[in-house]
Amino acid sequence: MSRTKKSIRNIAYNIVNVLLTLVLMFGVRTVFIQTLGVEYLGLNGVFQNIFQFLSLAELGIGSAIAFRLYQPLNEGNERRISALMKFFKLAYRVISIFIIVMALGLLPFLGRIIGDQAEGINIYLVFAMYIAQTLSTYLFFAYKTTLLQADQREYIISKYANYVIIGTSISEVAVLYFFQSFYGYLLILVVSNITKNYLISRRVDKDYPYIQKYDDKIGKAELKEMLKDFSAAFLYRINSVVLSSTDNLVLTYFVGLATVGYYSNYTLLANSIKRFLRPILNSVKASLGSFVAQKSKEESYRIFQVVNLMTTILYGGASIGIFILSNKFITVWIGDQFTLSTAFVLLFAFEFYLRGMTLFLSQIRNAMGLFQQLKYRPLLSMIINLVTSIVLVQILGIEGVILGTITATMLTTMIFDPLVIHSYGFNFKTSTYFIKNAYYVFLMGLAGYIAYVLTLPIALTIPGLFYSFLLTVVSIIIVYGLGLFWMKEWQELIPRIRTVIKKKK
């Protein structure tokens, strides 16, 4: 199957998965708020962030292994694939031990982080259940999902995820509605995670039987080089986790669990949109990874510019939608008492855009194997993020936390990652990239302002929400269409989209 067909199938399956997940997730969230309350919602968010920190033990091994799988998958080199997967399996077993040790080390600090905000709940039992959920990812064959992703067969992961999410959501609603049990809710998450990983593992064993067939091992010289990549990827992973996980922890300590609960509704919306967008970028990443392994740097750079434009359109449009529609949606969904300020939503929407762009840059960097260049950049990003977030939250509240993350991203990732990609990956100047992306941000701001003015007077009802959505989409299409039609990337992107649509039909 060609790269294009695999990408189309991945996107199609993931869209079905996203639509199904969205309906079920919002149903579960509604019942969760009604039965347990916003404080439990905040507690859930805090523990999720804590275990994102624990996932740092993964060291970025998945990205480094995926990069090495592209070429042998293209060549059909079964022995090489088998050796890499055996090493990957061993690495994840070791990682699970580190996670247990790190989790035990965190136990004495739980009380300080949460304090007396979680009345009537045993935070140590909750912590243990989250440990079980995290360990199930590393102990129960989750490493095999990387093989499917590198081979552009993510649609298989989405298919099994669809099966599991239906049963999980029905069970969660039943437990929440009839028993109001937070423990039961978490237990279902653990069981569903194990079930999904088991189903995927069984499918990989069937489709790639040779990964257990050979006894080849990674050579010492390559292992030494891989360890260097792991250490560099680890620093990037630390930065990613700190940027995405510290917000809730800082808010819990300085503001309180209730605010974290309100904030989590916005992150649910943002994550729902990401579920639409990430499969597209993941498919493109795997395609570009194999493309780079076979084509010239000039051809690869041309594709990079087109995909960069596609990313700015997707995440720029989505960010405008978040700014215009999130407060309206939450008001219609569960009431305006759960909404936050317009200033917060504006900052949150821009942060969403930056996360999309940094995700794209990291995927390109990983696909090109650029793990060791500027490996200390993440440390600078983490320091700026933590310092600015802690200082600004005490001055501006929740808006200060978001502003801290934006500041760290703008001063580090959005400058240094493009420099690394252009200098070491493509050998092209970076100035053109910066100018074009500044122009894309201008178009996003213009489209967002027009949509805001047009939708401001519309009533906060279900029909009003629909009309606001239509006006936002029209504003985005007109501004981006008029602002981009003259660019060569746009002229190449449109024919590619038409070709994909025709092939899909």
KOLZATI-227519 format. One record per residue (C-alpha): z, x, y; residue number from 1; residue in one letter. Coordinates in steps of 0.001 Angstrom, whole numbers, plus 524288, in hexadecimal, padded with zeros to 5 digits. Each point is the difference from the previous one (the first is absolute). Layout:
BEGIN
- zz/xx/yy/seq/type
- Z/X/Y/NUM/a
...
! end
This chain:
BEGIN
- zz/xx/yy/seq/type
- 80000/80000/80000/1/m
- 7FC40/80577/80D72/2/s
- 809D2/80351/80ABD/3/r
- 7FAEC/7F4A0/80842/4/t
- 80177/7F5F3/7F516/5/k
- 80D97/804EB/7FCD2/6/k
- 803DB/7FF0B/80E50/7/s
- 7FABA/7F218/800E6/8/i
- 80742/7FBCB/7F3C2/9/r
- 80C8B/80673/804C4/10/n
- 7FF26/7F8E8/80D0E/11/i
- 7FCB0/7F2D3/7F9E3/12/a
- 80B35/80082/7F635/13/y
- 8096D/804B3/80A58/14/n
- 7FC61/7F503/8094D/15/i
- 80325/7F616/7F549/16/v
- 80CA1/8074C/7FD5D/17/n
- 8037F/80008/80E67/18/v
- 7FD4E/7F17C/80215/19/l
- 8080A/7FC60/7F42C/20/l
- 80AF0/80949/803C3/21/t
- 8005C/7FB28/80E07/22/l
- 801D1/7F1CF/7FC56/23/v
- 80A8F/80330/7F626/24/l
- 806E7/80A19/8088A/25/m
- 8015F/7F6E1/80B92/26/f
- 804AE/7F542/7F6F3/27/g
- 80A74/808FC/7FA5A/28/v
- 803D2/804F7/80D87/29/r
- 801A5/7F212/80518/30/t
- 80905/7FC66/7F4B5/31/v
- 8073B/80CFA/8018C/32/f
- 80319/7FD54/80E61/33/i
- 80406/7F1FF/7FD5A/34/q
- 80902/80342/7F49B/35/t
- 805A3/80D7E/802F8/36/l
- 7FE09/801C7/80E9E/37/g
- 7FAC8/80A74/80910/38/v
- 80B1C/809B6/7FD6C/39/e
- 7FC39/800FD/7F1A2/40/y
- 7F202/801E2/80475/41/l
- 80470/80B67/8084E/42/g
- 807EB/80596/7F4BD/43/l
- 7F423/7FF47/7F732/44/n
- 7F7F9/80758/80A27/45/g
- 80A49/80AA8/80171/46/v
- 800A4/80293/7F165/47/f
- 7F12D/80057/7FF19/48/q
- 7FFD6/80A88/80A76/49/n
- 80AB0/807CF/7F93C/50/i
- 7F7E9/80052/7F3A8/51/f
- 7F409/803F6/8077C/52/q
- 807E7/80C19/80331/53/f
- 80331/801E4/7F1B9/54/l
- 7F186/7FF3C/7FCD3/55/s
- 7FEC7/80CE0/8075E/56/l
- 8030A/8063E/7F2DA/57/a
- 7F1F2/7FCA3/7FC7F/58/e
- 7FC67/80BC2/80880/59/l
- 7F260/7FAE5/802D3/60/g
- 7FC08/803B9/7F22C/61/i
- 7F7CF/7F3A3/7FEA1/62/g
- 7F6F6/803C7/80B42/63/s
- 7FE7B/80DF6/7FB47/64/a
- 7FD02/7FBBA/7F205/65/i
- 7F65B/7F58E/804A2/66/a
- 7F879/80A65/80793/67/f
- 7FEAB/8081F/7F39D/68/r
- 7FB95/7F44A/7F7F9/69/l
- 7F3F0/7FCD5/80843/70/y
- 7F760/80AED/7FACC/71/q
- 80340/7FF17/7F163/72/p
- 7FE43/7F130/800AE/73/l
- 7F28C/801E9/8060C/74/n
- 7FC92/80A10/7F5A3/75/e
- 80635/7F8B7/7F48A/76/g
- 80894/80BB2/7FCE0/77/n
- 809A6/7F98C/7F6B1/78/e
- 807C5/80C44/7FCF3/79/r
- 8027B/802BA/80E58/80/r
- 8041F/7F1E1/8029A/81/i
- 80906/8003C/7F43B/82/s
- 80695/80C96/80485/83/a
- 80244/7FAB8/80DAC/84/l
- 8058D/7F32D/7FB0E/85/m
- 80945/806C3/7F68F/86/k
- 8051D/8084B/80B2D/87/f
- 8011C/7F3D4/80884/88/f
- 807E8/7F90E/7F57A/89/k
- 8096E/80B6C/7FEC0/90/l
- 80166/800FE/80EC7/91/a
- 803BF/7F1A9/80139/92/y
- 80A4B/80169/7F56D/93/r
- 80624/80B1D/807B0/94/v
- 7FEF4/7F80B/80C8A/95/i
- 807D3/7F4EC/7F9E2/96/s
- 80B4C/80974/7FDCD/97/i
- 7FF94/80459/80E41/98/f
- 8003D/7F1D2/80471/99/i
- 80C57/7FD66/7F825/100/i
- 80697/80C0F/805C6/101/v
- 7FBEA/7FC64/80DE7/102/m
- 8047F/7F1F4/7FE27/103/a
- 80D66/80467/7FB62/104/l
- 800DA/808D9/80BDE/105/g
- 7FD74/7F469/80901/106/l
- 80AAF/7F768/7FA55/107/l
- 80AFE/804CA/808F4/108/p
- 7F7DA/7FCF7/80C23/109/f
- 7FC6B/7F1E0/7FCD6/110/l
- 80C31/7FA8A/80649/111/g
- 7FD8E/80783/80C9C/112/r
- 7F1E8/7FB88/8012B/113/i
- 80286/7F193/7FD46/114/i
- 80E4F/7FEEE/803C7/115/g
- 8061D/7F289/7FEB3/116/d
- 7F347/7F8CD/80305/117/q
- 7FDA6/7FC3F/7F1AF/118/a
- 80B50/7F6D8/7FD49/119/e
- 80094/7FA14/7F26F/120/g
- 7F67C/809B6/7FA15/121/i
- 802B2/80BD1/7F76B/122/n
- 7F758/80A1E/80695/123/i
- 801FA/8099E/7F4D1/124/y
- 7FADF/7F650/7F5F4/125/l
- 7F451/7FD4A/808D0/126/v
- 7FE08/80EA5/80152/127/f
- 80011/80185/7F12C/128/a
- 7F5AD/7F56B/7FE8E/129/m
- 7F74F/806BE/809EA/130/y
- 801B6/80CA8/7F87D/131/i
- 7FB4A/7F8FF/7F3C3/132/a
- 7F428/7FABE/80746/133/q
- 7FC6C/80D5F/80582/134/t
- 801F4/8071C/7F324/135/l
- 7F776/7F61B/7F8F8/136/s
- 7F4BC/804D4/80852/137/t
- 8017D/80E01/7FB6E/138/y
- 80503/7FDFA/7F221/139/l
- 7F6E3/7F515/7FB9A/140/f
- 7F281/8060F/800D9/141/f
- 7FD26/7FD4A/80E65/142/a
- 7F975/80D5B/800DE/143/y
- 7F467/7FA0F/7F8EE/144/k
- 7FC97/7F79F/80BCD/145/t
- 7FBAE/80C8E/806D3/146/t
- 7F57E/801ED/7F5AA/147/l
- 7FA9E/7F25E/80274/148/l
- 80039/80229/80EB7/149/q
- 7F915/80D1A/7FF16/150/a
- 7F5C4/7F9B8/7F71B/151/d
- 7FE2C/7F4EE/809FD/152/q
- 804F7/7F58C/7F69D/153/r
- 80ADE/7FA5A/80855/154/e
- 7FB1D/7F26D/7FC9F/155/y
- 806E5/8019A/7F2DF/156/i
- 80CED/8026B/806F4/157/i
- 7FD86/7F405/80889/158/s
- 7FCBC/7F793/7F435/159/k
- 80CE1/802D6/7F92D/160/y
- 80741/7FEFF/80CE7/161/a
- 7FAA6/7F22A/80169/162/n
- 80593/7FC1F/7F2DA/163/y
- 80D52/805B6/80316/164/v
- 80141/7FAFA/80DF9/165/i
- 7FE45/7F1DC/7FBB7/166/i
- 80AEF/800A6/7F60C/167/g
- 80893/8081A/8090E/168/t
- 7FEB1/7F6BA/80B93/169/s
- 802B2/7F3C1/7F7FC/170/i
- 80C00/8067B/7FA01/171/s
- 804F4/804AF/80D47/172/e
- 7FEBA/7F29C/8062C/173/v
- 80723/7F9CF/7F47D/174/a
- 80B38/809C9/8008A/175/v
- 8014B/7FEF8/80ECB/176/l
- 7FF11/7F12B/80080/177/y
- 808D0/7FC86/7F48C/178/f
- 809A0/80B5F/7FFC9/179/f
- 7FF2D/80656/80DA0/180/q
- 80166/80CEC/7F8CA/181/s
- 7FC20/80CAA/806B6/182/f
- 80308/80760/7F36F/183/y
- 7F6E9/7F72C/7F83B/184/g
- 7F55C/8020D/80A2C/185/y
- 80106/80ED3/7FE8E/186/l
- 80078/7FF67/7F121/187/l
- 7F30B/7F8C8/7FFEB/188/i
- 7FA00/80AC2/8086C/189/l
- 80450/80A5C/7F638/190/v
- 7FA98/7F89C/7F44C/191/v
- 7F311/7FCFC/806CE/192/s
- 7FE29/80E44/803E2/193/n
- 80216/80489/7F203/194/i
- 7F6D7/7F56B/7FAD4/195/t
- 7F4FA/8038E/8094E/196/k
- 8010C/80E84/7FCF9/197/n
- 80013/7FD44/7F169/198/y
- 7F3AA/7F7A1/800AF/199/l
- 7F8D3/80A3C/80819/200/i
- 80470/80AD3/7F6E3/201/s
- 7FAF3/7F8CE/7F416/202/r
- 7F2BC/7FDE9/80688/203/r
- 7FEE3/80E68/803B2/204/v
- 80326/80418/7F205/205/d
- 7F50F/7F719/7FB61/206/k
- 7F5B8/80449/809F0/207/d
- 80384/80E7E/80044/208/y
- 8047A/802F9/7F1FD/209/p
- 7FC9F/80E57/801BA/210/y
- 80B88/8027F/8092A/211/i
- 80881/80099/7F3C0/212/q
- 7F5A3/80693/7F7A1/213/k
- 7FFE9/80DFB/80518/214/y
- 80AB7/80A33/800F9/215/d
- 7FA47/80780/80B9D/216/d
- 809AB/80454/80A61/217/k
- 7FF42/803F8/80E2F/218/i
- 7FE70/80EBC/80171/219/g
- 80A97/80807/806A8/220/k
- 7F73B/803F1/80B64/221/a
- 7FC04/7F1F9/802AF/222/e
- 80DEC/7FB44/7FE41/223/l
- 80463/809A2/80A6A/224/k
- 7F593/7FAEC/8094B/225/e
- 8038B/7F1ED/7FCE2/226/m
- 80E45/802A4/8031A/227/l
- 7FBD6/804D5/80D71/228/k
- 7F87E/7F352/80208/229/d
- 80BBA/7F818/7FB6B/230/f
- 8090F/806A8/809A7/231/s
- 7F684/7FD80/80B2B/232/a
- 7FD90/7F1F2/7FBB9/233/a
- 80EBE/7FE3B/7FF17/234/f
- 80190/802FD/80E75/235/l
- 7F568/7F62C/80375/236/y
- 80699/7F60A/7F743/237/r
- 80D34/80249/8065A/238/i
- 7F9CC/7FD69/80D2B/239/n
- 7F972/7F390/7FB3A/240/s
- 80C9F/7FAC2/7FA24/241/v
- 8082A/80395/80BE8/242/v
- 7F66F/7F93A/80921/243/l
- 7FFB0/7F3AF/7F7B1/244/s
- 80E16/7FF83/7FB49/245/s
- 80908/80463/80AEB/246/t
- 7FDAE/7F432/808B5/247/d
- 80826/7F6C4/7F7A9/248/n
- 80AB2/80A0F/7FDDD/249/l
- 80127/80303/80E8C/250/v
- 7FFD0/7F187/80351/251/l
- 80A6B/7FCE0/7F5D6/252/t
- 80921/80A73/8053E/253/y
- 7FE03/7FD67/80E99/254/f
- 7FC04/7F19C/800BB/255/v
- 803A6/7F8EC/7F362/256/g
- 7FAA1/7F9CD/7F390/257/l
- 7FBCE/7F357/806BB/258/a
- 7F645/80758/808A6/259/t
- 7FAD2/806FF/7F3F1/260/v
- 7FDF7/7F292/7F9F1/261/g
- 7F804/7FB56/80BB7/262/y
- 7F86E/80CB9/7FFFC/263/y
- 7FCF6/7FE9A/7F17E/264/s
- 7F83C/7F389/802A1/265/n
- 7F6C8/807C7/8089E/266/y
- 7FEF0/80ACA/7F5F4/267/t
- 7FCDE/7F59D/7F5CB/268/l
- 7F4A8/7FB7D/80878/269/l
- 7FB74/80DF0/8023D/270/a
- 8010F/8037C/7F19B/271/n
- 7F86D/7F3B8/7FC81/272/s
- 7F4E1/80469/808C2/273/i
- 800C1/80DAF/7FA4B/274/k
- 7FDE2/7FA01/7F2A7/275/r
- 7F2B4/7FB99/804D3/276/f
- 7FC75/80CCD/80672/277/l
- 8057F/80A82/7F70E/278/r
- 7F758/7FCD0/7F42E/279/p
- 7F427/80259/8089A/280/i
- 80514/80D2C/8047C/281/l
- 804C0/803AB/7F261/282/n
- 7F28B/7FD3C/7FA77/283/s
- 7F9BA/807C8/80AE8/284/v
- 80992/80B39/7FDBD/285/k
- 7FC79/8013E/7F1A7/286/a
- 7F180/7FEC9/80346/287/s
- 80105/80A53/80A93/288/l
- 807DC/808CD/7F6FD/289/g
- 7F52F/8003A/7F5DE/290/s
- 7F5BA/80031/80ADF/291/f
- 805EB/80C47/80605/292/v
- 80014/80670/7F295/293/a
- 7F144/7FE08/7FED7/294/q
- 7F9E3/7FFBF/80DA5/295/k
- 7FEA7/80905/80BAB/296/s
- 809D8/80076/80B18/297/k
- 7F607/7FA26/8095F/298/e
- 7FDF4/7F418/7F76C/299/e
- 80E96/7FE9C/7FD88/300/s
- 802F6/800DB/80E93/301/y
- 7F5FF/7F58F/802FF/302/r
- 806B0/7F6E8/7F64F/303/i
- 80D36/803C4/805B3/304/f
- 7FBAD/7FB9D/80D95/305/q
- 7FB1C/7F2F6/7FAD3/306/v
- 80C7B/7FD88/7F845/307/v
- 80824/803E0/80BDB/308/n
- 7F8F4/7F59E/807FA/309/l
- 80215/7F5FA/7F536/310/m
- 80E7C/80365/7FFB1/311/t
- 80194/7FE77/80EB5/312/t
- 7F937/7F2CB/7FF91/313/i
- 80824/7FB07/7F48C/314/l
- 80D29/804CC/804D4/315/y
- 7FCBF/7FDB8/80E47/316/g
- 7FC41/7F1EC/7FD55/317/g
- 80BE5/7FE08/7F75C/318/a
- 808EA/805B6/80A7C/319/s
- 7FA95/7F68B/80A0B/320/i
- 8028D/7F4ED/7F67E/321/g
- 80E0C/8047E/7FE13/322/i
- 8024B/8007B/80EB3/323/f
- 7F9ED/7F2B3/802C2/324/i
- 8040D/7F83D/7F40D/325/l
- 80C8A/80563/7F9EC/326/s
- 809BC/7F8ED/808E9/327/n
- 7F7CD/7F3AA/7FF65/328/k
- 7FF86/800B3/7F125/329/f
- 80E9E/8027C/7FE60/330/i
- 80313/7F4B8/80946/331/t
- 7F78A/7F6A1/7F82C/332/v
- 804DB/8058D/7F309/333/w
- 80ED9/800B8/80179/334/i
- 8031D/7FDA3/80E6E/335/g
- 8003F/8074C/80CF6/336/d
- 80E1D/80445/7FDB8/337/q
- 7FA63/80A5B/7F6D2/338/f
- 7F69A/805CC/80A0E/339/t
- 801C8/80C81/807EB/340/l
- 7FB2F/803C8/80D98/341/s
- 7F1C8/80149/80427/342/t
- 80282/80E4E/80364/343/a
- 804A9/8026B/7F215/344/f
- 7F406/7F947/7FA43/345/v
- 7F6E0/80825/808A1/346/l
- 80671/80CB6/7FBA4/347/l
- 80076/7FB6B/7F1E6/348/f
- 7F174/7FCC0/80040/349/a
- 7FC72/80D59/8059C/350/f
- 80893/806B6/7F5F6/351/e
- 7F8A1/7F86E/7F573/352/f
- 7F32E/80566/80558/353/y
- 80547/80DE1/7FFEB/354/l
- 804DC/7FE70/7F20D/355/r
- 7F269/7FBCD/7FBDF/356/g
- 7F9A4/80BA6/8067F/357/m
- 809EB/809A9/7FA82/358/t
- 7FE2B/7F9FF/7F27D/359/l
- 7F15F/8022E/80122/360/f
- 801DF/80E08/80485/361/l
- 80994/802EB/7F50E/362/s
- 7F6CD/7FA38/7F5DA/363/q
- 7F4C8/80862/804F5/364/i
- 808BF/80C04/80057/365/r
- 80499/7FD7F/7F213/366/n
- 7F23E/7FD2C/7FB2D/367/a
- 7FBBC/80D3D/80560/368/m
- 80BB3/80716/7FA33/369/g
- 80560/8043C/80D3E/370/l
- 80E40/8006E/7FC0C/371/f
- 80497/80D2C/804EF/372/q
- 7F9DA/800AC/80D8F/373/q
- 809D7/7FD02/80AC8/374/l
- 809D4/7FC2A/7F595/375/k
- 80B43/80121/809A4/376/y
- 7FA5A/7F5DA/80939/377/r
- 80786/7F50E/7F90B/378/p
- 80CEE/806AC/80333/379/l
- 7FCF9/7FF47/80E90/380/l
- 7FC11/7F1C2/7FE9A/381/s
- 80CAD/7FCA1/7F8FA/382/m
- 80881/806B5/80A28/383/i
- 7F92D/7F926/80B5F/384/i
- 800B9/7F2DA/7F919/385/n
- 80E63/800AF/7FC95/386/l
- 80465/8053C/80D36/387/v
- 7F7F7/7F695/8084B/388/t
- 80345/7F433/7F774/389/s
- 80EB2/80291/80050/390/i
- 7FFEF/80268/80EB8/391/v
- 7F70E/7F4B7/803AF/392/l
- 80646/7F5BC/7F71C/393/v
- 80C80/80175/807DE/394/q
- 7F87C/7FDB6/80CAD/395/i
- 7F54D/7F64E/7FC51/396/l
- 804BE/7FA30/7F337/397/g
- 7F5FE/7FD10/7F57A/398/i
- 7F4BA/80348/80928/399/e
- 80578/80DCE/8011C/400/g
- 7FF1C/80230/7F14D/401/v
- 7F19F/7FC2C/7FFBC/402/i
- 7FD38/8083F/80C10/403/l
- 8064D/80BB8/7F962/404/g
- 7F6F2/7FECB/7F453/405/t
- 7F414/7FE7E/808CD/406/i
- 803D3/80C09/807D3/407/t
- 8018E/80857/7F3CE/408/a
- 7F2FE/7FB82/7FA5F/409/t
- 7F85F/80206/80CA6/410/m
- 80575/80D9C/80287/411/l
- 7FE0F/8052B/7F236/412/t
- 7F7F0/7F8EC/7F5AF/413/t
- 7F57E/7FAC2/80920/414/m
- 7FDD2/80DA4/80582/415/i
- 801FE/80995/7F4E5/416/f
- 7FA29/7F8AB/7F46E/417/d
- 7F294/7FE56/8065C/418/p
- 8006D/80E75/80398/419/l
- 8029C/803D1/7F1DF/420/v
- 7F58E/7F6F8/7FA84/421/i
- 7F598/80485/80999/422/h
- 80363/80E81/7FFA6/423/s
- 80280/8021C/7F17A/424/y
- 7F8D6/7F48B/7F9D2/425/g
- 7F383/7FE50/807D5/426/f
- 7FF40/80BB8/80945/427/n
- 7FCCC/7F719/80B79/428/f
- 80616/7FF20/80D90/429/k
- 80AC8/7F5ED/8019D/430/t
- 7FD88/7FC7E/80E4B/431/s
- 7F5B4/7F5BC/7FCB0/432/t
- 80975/7F963/7F69F/433/y
- 80AA1/7FF02/80A66/434/f
- 7F6AD/7FA9E/80A49/435/i
- 7FA5B/7F5C5/7F6E0/436/k
- 80D50/7FB8C/7FB34/437/n
- 8051B/7FEE0/80DE4/438/a
- 7F468/7F728/802B0/439/y
- 80325/7F7E6/7F3EB/440/y
- 80E02/7FE31/804E8/441/v
- 7FAA1/7FB90/80D29/442/f
- 7F7A2/7F5B2/7F93C/443/l
- 80BCA/7FB87/7F81D/444/m
- 80817/7FE94/80C62/445/g
- 7F52C/7F885/80701/446/l
- 7FDE4/7F6A2/7F4A1/447/a
- 80EB4/7FE07/7FEBD/448/g
- 8019A/7FCE4/80E78/449/y
- 7F4DC/7F61D/7FFE8/450/i
- 8055A/7F96F/7F3B7/451/a
- 80DBE/7FF97/805E0/452/y
- 7FB49/7F94E/80C74/453/v
- 7F7C2/7F62E/7F877/454/l
- 80AAA/7FC40/7F641/455/t
- 80BBA/7FFF1/8092A/456/l
- 7FF2C/7F172/8039C/457/p
- 7FDBB/7FB25/7F20B/458/i
- 80AFF/7F7EB/7FA0D/459/a
- 80877/805AF/7F516/460/l
- 7FB81/7F6F1/7F531/461/t
- 7F82E/801C4/7F387/462/i
- 7F331/7FBCB/806B1/463/p
- 803AC/8087E/80BA9/464/g
- 80219/80B8D/7F6F8/465/l
- 7F297/7FDC6/7FA21/466/f
- 7F972/7FF3D/80D60/467/y
- 8070D/80C5C/8044F/468/s
- 7FB14/806E0/7F3D3/469/f
- 7F1F5/7FBD9/802B8/470/l
- 8008D/8044D/80E45/471/l
- 805D6/80D0C/7FBE5/472/t
- 7F544/80258/7F600/473/v
- 7F560/7FC4E/809CB/474/v
- 805D9/80921/80A43/475/s
- 80051/80B38/7F63C/476/i
- 7F1FC/7FDBE/7FB84/477/i
- 7FA80/7FF41/80DCC/478/i
- 8074A/80BC5/80588/479/v
- 7FDC1/808D2/7F443/480/y
- 7F200/7FB5B/7FE71/481/g
- 7FC71/802CC/80E38/482/l
- 807E2/80C7C/80065/483/g
- 7FAD6/8062D/7F38D/484/l
- 7F200/7FB83/7FDDC/485/f
- 7FA5A/80C39/80683/486/w
- 80793/809B8/7F787/487/m
- 7F947/806A5/7F485/488/k
- 80BD9/7FD81/7F743/489/e
- 7FECC/7F161/80291/490/w
- 7F16F/80062/7FD4B/491/q
- 802C3/80640/7F2D8/492/e
- 80BCB/7F792/7FCB7/493/l
- 7F917/7F2D5/8013F/494/i
- 7F507/80321/7F643/495/p
- 80A35/804F8/7F661/496/r
- 80794/7F348/80124/497/i
- 7F396/7F80A/7FDFA/498/r
- 7FCAD/8080F/7F3F5/499/t
- 80D8C/7FDCA/7FA51/500/v
- 7FF0A/7F140/80271/501/i
- 7F2AA/7FF4B/7F978/502/k
- 804C3/80795/7F426/503/k
- 80BFB/7F776/7FF33/504/k
- 7F76B/7F3E8/7FF83/505/k
! end
